[in-house]
């Protein structure tokens, strides 16, 4: 049996339309949660407070960027 990976980029027609924008937002939000999880690991296991602060800043920034991409903030509406 052959397995095929379903990727969001080709499935959305090469990156056009709202599906590609939402897929990009999902990637940003997922990346933000992974960075935040790694930051918590740094803080608890390695007791590295500076690394935790940096990963907290980067993770929240990624989450917020994903929110902005998902909601389409900053795009002009139809005229």
HELIX and SHEET records of a PDB file:
HELIX    1   1 UNK A    8  UNK A   11  1                                   4    
HELIX    2   2 UNK A   18  UNK A   41  1                                  24    
HELIX    3   3 UNK A   42  UNK A   46  3                                   5    
HELIX    4   4 UNK A   49  UNK A   71  1                                  23    
END                                                                             
